[in-house]
Amino acid sequence: MRLLLDTHAFLWFVVDDKRLSPDAKKLIGDADEVLLSWASIWEIIIKNSLGQLKLGVEGSVISLIQDEMRRNSFD
């Protein structure tokens, strides 16, 4: 199965937010391929730069996205 995560699903998954249901976590974990769109990456970068997203990252938000995508085998 192939999944395309929206911005919230990606963020909630990587920070283990309770707003992502156990069923959704299982679907993501069981998927053959998990994708994140460039639009979501763009949205995260923009919202972070405007201070509308508190990620609590010391380094670059782009590095955070890349690291999480690599760690979770997302494309």
PyMOL commands that set and color helices and strands:
alter all, ss='L'
color gray80, all
select helices_A, chain A and resi 7-14+22-30+38-49+61-71
alter helices_A, ss='H'
color red, helices_A
select strands_A, chain A and resi 2-5+33-36
alter strands_A, ss='S'
color yellow, strands_A
deselect
rebuild
show_as cartoon
